[in-house]
Amino acid sequence: MSTKTKRALISVSDKHAIVEFARSLQEKGVEIISTGGTAKELASHGIAVLQVAEVTGFPEIMGGRVKTLHPKIHGGILARRDTDTEVMDAHAITAIDMVVVNLYPFRETIAQADCTLADAIENIDIGGPAMIRSSAKNHRDVIVVTDPEDYQMVLQALDDNLDLPADKRFALAQKAFAHTAGYDLAISDYFATVQQPPAAPAFVDTLNLRFHKQSDLRYGENPHQSAAFYRESAVNTDSIACSRQIQGKELSFNNIADADAALECVKQFEATACVIVKHANPCGVAAAASLSQCYELAYRTDPVSAFGGIIAFNEALDADTASLIVERQFAEVIVAPSVDKAAQDVLATKPNIRVLEYAGSLSSQAENSQDIVQAAATHDYRRINGGLLVQDSDSLRVSEADLTIATTQAPTAKQIEDLLFAWKVVKYVKSNAIVFCENQATVGVGAGQMSRVYSARIAAIKARDANLTVAGTVLASDAFFPFRDTIDQAAEYGVSAIIQPGGSMRDAEVVDAANEHGIAMVFTGARHFRH
């Protein structure tokens, strides 16, 4: 059962578009009840407002902490129009037919560097969630609106009797419960960590995750799997999750996963760089003076694997580089912080290529959204059957100062540059990982083998098949060498220097092997397993 909308209670923290919405309701003959800052805002624009205190016969008290928590408010919201009329009449309760409420800016408050616990507590809304939940529970008789983006839809959908169809009422109620649920999760997460002692565990006892669906996908990794793409509430603008697609077919599950791998890898480089990814592994990476050079060098590493790959850049894509790509290969996705107009024109000749811009794509939305907090990701999550693994993100970076020279022969300055380059690449290659590099470009990549020896062998085979020479290259290994066999193998290939974590029980044996072959070796003291 639903009835004509006669009375609306409006109390919002986010006042975007609220004046226009309230004025439209009033012009339709709806009486407006309001309180606090919202009432002042509406009244200042000439909108007649009935104060909550006039409805309840009780003043706001405790600095506004108590104002809507009253039977005449909640009775008006929760009353079932077909069964509670006698109770309403007995207690002089007037029905409230629409509730327009969003909540105190708790997330925005705790995001401030100088926020104290007292500040956070004062920004915990009590009456707002109660009204939202009450109206959502009674959505059959009450229209609940929590998102300013829904104002126009509500106005357009109201019929001549100022009523909404049942399906729209239900959808608004569903959104309202999601709104309060997310709000409570933010508070719960804050309280779980805000007063932790310095030695406390980094991980909370109860993990609350919140994601917003961006889109349904055609299918998952395989056509028989259904899938959707969700974005975290707290996001980093320089990410695939926040990228803007400017061209091409709909992104697939695998497109998104591989584009993420490519972008996260290319972001590691301060110099102009290009990364080509195939099946979650970099198959070519290079840094050079120009974007076109980067692409040329990355592509030459493994032209076979580059076919159908994802290409990521860390600088604006120009027309010259775009032309090279469309002339040379089929690419599923191209990712760049921005794409020049001339480059867009070139790529438009291949309309199926998905083109993404990732830099600052949410900045305009962030100003008006309570759900977006600009924050770099700090944890990685991996689903297992019946559980979830959580770890700190692998954000460790290694510089020359962090290296320990393990061999008699020290690497040259040029080798150090290439070793550090190779170390950035190997971090994004599936374990066991071996990467050969020279002159800030990959020469061969071996990924995902059960034996490190075979990863090195595969990397060498790929280099040979691309007519590249391993001799003189540097080698990066994502984890330590348990035996000297890979060192002996590297010597056969002509590798000149090696970077690896160190820490094996047989480090001495491995270092002796490097010394025997005249190979310089450095330890990083940290590994980069990627499973």
N, C-alpha and C positions, 0 to 999 in steps of 0.2 A: 504494500500500500504506500502511496506517496501523495503528497498534498502540495498545494501552491506555496511557492517560496514567498513568505511574507516578511520574515525577519532573518537577518544575517549578522553573525558575530564576527568581527574582523579584528585580529590582533596579530600583527606581523613584525618580525625583526627585519627581514628583508623587505623593504618598502618599494622595491622596483615595481612600477606600473600599478600600485595599489590605488592611487588616487583615481585614475581613469576607470579601474574596475569598479570601485565603490560608487563613483558617479553614475556609471551605467546601470548598476543595480538600483540606485536611488531613483533614476529616471523611469525605471520599470515599476516603481512603487514599493520597493523593498525597504523596510526600516533597518537602519544600521545601528548596531550596538558595538561599542568599542571601548578601549581603555588605554591609559598611559600615553606613550609616545605616538601610537597609531591614531588615537582619538585627536590628539593635537594636530597631527599632520593632516588628517581629513578635514577637520574644522578650519584649518588655515586656508584650505582651498574651497571653502564655502559649502562643504558637505555637512548636512545636519546629522549629528551623532547623538545617540542616547548612551550616556555613560553607564558602565557596568554597575557602578554604585547606585544609580537610579533604579536599576532593575532589581538588585538584591536588597536595597534598603540598608546596605552595610558599607562603610567606607573602605577604601584600600588601606591596608595597615602594614606595618613592619617594612616600611620603605618600598612598598609595592610587592613584597613577597607573597602576600595573600590578597587576592582581588577576585579571581574567577572561581576559586574553590568554594562554591556555595550551591545549595540545593536548587535555587532558582535558575542558576546557569546550567548545572549538570542535569537537573530534572528537565529543563527545557530541551536539552540535547538528547538525553537518553529516553525520553518518553515515547512509548509505542502509541502511535496515534489511534489505533483501534482497540487498545485495552487499558490505557492509563489516563483516559480523559477525566474520570471521576477524581483520581488522585490529584491531577493537575488543577482541577477546579477547586478542590478542597484547600489546596495550598497556594492558590493564586499564582500558579506557574504558567507562563506563556511559552508556547513552543518556539524553539529556535530551529529554523529550517535549513540554514547554511552556516558552516563554520569555515572561516578563512584564516588559517593560522600557520605560521612557520616559526621556528624556534630561535632562542637566544644563540648568538654566534659562538658556540663553545669551541668548535674546531679552529676558527680564526683566532680566538683568544689564546688558546694554548700554543698556537703557532708563533706567537710573538716571543721574541728572545727574552723580554723582561717580565713575562707572565709569572705570577706567583700562584701558589696553591689557593690563596684567598681569592685572587682574580678568577681563577678557573671555577671555583665553587660558586661565586656570584653569577657566573654565566651558565649555570645548570638550570635549565627551564623546568619548572614543576607543573604549573597550571597549563602550559601549552600542550605538552604530551598528553595530559589528562583529557583535555578537550578534543584533541585529535583522535585519540583512541576511542573516546565516547562516541563521537560522531561517526567514525569508521565502523564501529560496532553496530550503530543504528543507521547504517547507510541507506536502508530501505526508506527511511523517512527524512534523513538529513544528508545534504550534499556537503562533502568535506573537500576542501581545496588547500593543498600545502605547497604547491609549486606555482610561482608566477607565470611560468610558461603555459599553464593550463587556463589562465584567465580568459583568453579569447575563445578557446574551445568551449568553455562553460557558457559564456555569453551567447555564442552562436547556437549552442545546442538547446538552450532553454526554449521550451515551446510556448505557445500562447498562454498557457496556465502557469508559466514560470516553473516548469518541472523538467527534470532530466530523465532520459530513458534509463531503465534498470541497469543495462550493461555499462553505461557510463558512470553511474553511481558506484557500481561495484569496482570498476577500474580505478576510480579516484580513491576508494577506500583501500584498495590493495596498495596503491602508491603511498597513502597516508601511513599504513602500518610499516612499510619499508622505510619511510622517513623517520619514524620514531625508533625503529629498530637500529638504524644506522647511528642515530644520535646516542642511543644507549651504549652501543658498542664503542663509540668514541670516548665516552665517559669511562666505561669499564677499562679500556686500554690505558687511558691516562692514569687512572687510580692504580693500575697494576704496576706502573713503572715510576711514578713521579717521586715517591719517597724511598726508592730502593737504596740501601746502603751501598757504598762503593764496591764492595766485594760480592754483591748479589748476582745471581745468574742473569744472563742477558735475555733469557727467554721466559715469558710469563707462564703461569700454571694453566691458564685457559687462553687459548689462542682464538682471537676473533678476526676473521678475514671478511672483507666486504669488496665485492666487485660489481660493476655495472655493465650490463650487456650492451655491447656496441652493435653486434649484428649476429644473425644466424648465418652459418656457413653452409655451402652446398653439401659438404660432407667433411669427415675428419681425415685422418691419415690415409684411410682407404674408403672407397665409395660405400661400403656397407656400414660405416660408422657415421652417425649424425654428430653435429658439432656446432658450437657457437663461440664467439669471441667476446671476452669480458675485459674490462679495464679496471685497474685498482682505483680505490677512492683517492689514495695519495699517489701522485704520479710525478714523473720527471718529464718535462716537455720534450727533451731530446731523446725520444724513444719511439719505437714502432707503435706502441699502444696509443700514442698521442699524435701520430703522423697524420698528414692530410693527403689523400689520394687525389692527384690532379689528372690522371689519365688511366685508361686501361680497364680490363675485365675485373670482375669481382675477385677480391683476394681469397685464396683458399687457406685451409688450415696449415698446410705445409709451406705456402708462401709466407705466411706470417711468422712461423717458427724460424725459417731460414733467413728472412729479412732481419729478424731480431738478432740472430747470430752474426750476420754481416755488419749490421750497424754497431753493435757493441764492440766488435773487433776494430772497426775503422776509427771509432772514437778514442782508441788508445794512442793514436798517433798525433803529435803536434804538427809535424810536417804534412804537406799535401799527400794524401794517401788514397788508395783504392783497394777494396777487398772483394773478391769473388767467392761466393759460397755455393756449395752443392751438397745437398743432404746434410746440412748443419755443420759441415766442415769447410774451412777456407781451402780452396784449391789454388788460389793465387792471391798474393798480397805484395804491394809495392808502395814505396814512398819516393817521390821525385820532384823535380822543379815545377812541373806542370801537371794538370789533371790528365791530359791525354797521354803523357809519358807514363804516369802511374797505371793507367788502364792498360797500355801496351805491355808493360812489364808484368803486370798481374796476369793478363791473358796468356802470355807466352808460357807461363809456368805449366799450364795444363789445359790446352785448348779443347781437348776432348771433354773434360769434365765441366769446362766453362759453359758448354752448350746447355741451355735451359737453366742457367744458374741465376743467382741473385747478385747484383752488383751494387756496392755501397761506396759512397764518397764522403769525405769530411769537409769538402768545400763545394761551393755552388757549381752545378753542372753547366758547362758551356757547350756551345753548338759544335765546336770541333770534336770534343770527346763524344758527344751524342752521335755525331755522324760516324765516327769510328765504330761505335757499338752497333748501330743499325746496319752498317755495311758488312760487319764481320761475323756477327753471331746472333742467335736467338737467345733473348733474355726473358726470364719470367717477370722479374721485378728490378727496377732501378730505384735506389734510395739516395737522397742527397739533402743537405740542409735547405737548399733552394734550387730551383731550376730556372735558368735564364729564359727570357721570352724566345730568343732565337733557338735555344735548345728544345724548348717545348714544340716549336714549329717542326723541328727535325723529327722528334719522337712521334709527332702526330701522324707521320707517314707509316708508323707501325702501331695502329690504335689498340692492339691487344696487349702491348707491353704495359704492365702496371707501373706507374711512376708515383713515388711518394716523396713528399717534403716533410722533414721532421723537426725543424728548428722553430721553437716558440709557437707551435700550432695551437696551444690552448691558452695563450696569454690573455686574449680578449675575453674568453669565457670565465677565466679564473676570477675576474673582478666581481662577478655577480653570482658565483656559485658557492654554496655552502659545502659542497661535496668534494671540492678540489683543493688540495693543499699541495703546494709545490714542494716536493721533497724527494731526494734521491732514494732509490730503493736500497734497503739495508739488509734484507733477508732474501734467500732463495728458498723455494718450496718444491718438493717433489712428492707426488702422490704415490703411495704403495697400496697394495690391497689391505684395506682395513686401517690405514694410518697415513701419516704425513711426516716427511722428513723436513726439518727446517735448519738452515745454516746461515751464517753471515755470508753476504755476497763476497765473491773473490775479487776484491778491489785492490789487492796488493800490487804495487808497482815497484820495480827494481831499477836503481840507477847505478852508475859506475861506482859510486862510493859504497854500494852494498855488496859488491863483488869481492870474492876472495880468490886470489890466484893460487891454484893448487899445484901447478906443475913448475918444473925448473924454467921452462920457456914461458915468458910472459906474452900475452897477446899484444899486437900492435894497436895503435889508436884506431885505425880503420877497422881492425877485427873487433875491437870493443864496440864500435858503432853497429856493426853487423850482428854481433852477438846479442846486444840489447834489442835490436830490431827483431831478431829471430825469437827472442824470449817473449816479446809481446804477441807474436803470431802463435807460438806453440800453446799459449794459454787457452786459445780458442779451438784447438784441434782435439778431437776425441782421443782419450787415452787407450792404449799406449801411443804417444805421439812423438814423432821425429820430424824436424823441419831442417832443410838445407837452405841457406840464404847467402847471397853475395850482393854487395852494392845496394843495400836497402831493398832487396827484392827476393821473393822466394824462388828457389830453383827446383825444389822437390818437396812434397808433403806426404808423409806416411801416417795414416790415422787408424785408430780403433782396433789394433791387432792385440791378440793375447800375449804376443811376445814382442819385446822392444826390438829385437834383432830383425823380425819380419817387418816392422814398421820402417826401419832404416832401409831394408831391402826394397820395399815398395816405393819409398821416396826416391831411391836411386833409379828404379825402373821408370818411374814417371818422368824424372829428369831426362833420362836417355831417350824416351819416346818423344819428348818435346825438343830433342836435339840440343839439350843444355848439358853443360859440363859440371859435374859435382866437384871435380878437382879444384882446390883453392877455396871452396866454400867453407862457411862455418855451420856447425850443427847445434841445434837446440833439442834438448830432451825434457819433457814435462816432469819427469821424476828421475830419481837416481838410477844408476846402472848397477844391477845386482851382481853382474859378472863383467869381465873384461871383453867378452866376445863382441859387443857392439863397437867398442873402441878399435879392436883389431879390424873389424869390418870397415869402419870409417876410414882407417888408415889405407886400406885397399882402394877406397874411392878417392883418396887424395884430400880428405878434409883437413883443414889447417888449424881450426880451433873449435872448442866445444864449450857450451854453457849448459850446466845441469845443477840440480839442487844440492847434490852431495848428501851425505848422511847414511850411506850404505855401510854394512858391516865390512864390505870389501872395498871401501874407498881407496885404501892404500894400493891394493892390487890394480884398481882401475887407473889410478894416477900413475903407477909404474908403467902401465901399458901405454898411456899417453906420452910419458917421457921417452919410452923406447922408440916411439914412432915420431917424436919431435912435434907432437901436437900440443898446442897451448890449451889449458883447461881452466875454467873458472867455476866456482860454486856460487849459487845465489842464496843458499840457506833456506829456500822455500820451494815447494813444488806446486804444480798446477794441474792436478788430476781433474779430468772433465769426463764424467761418465754419462 
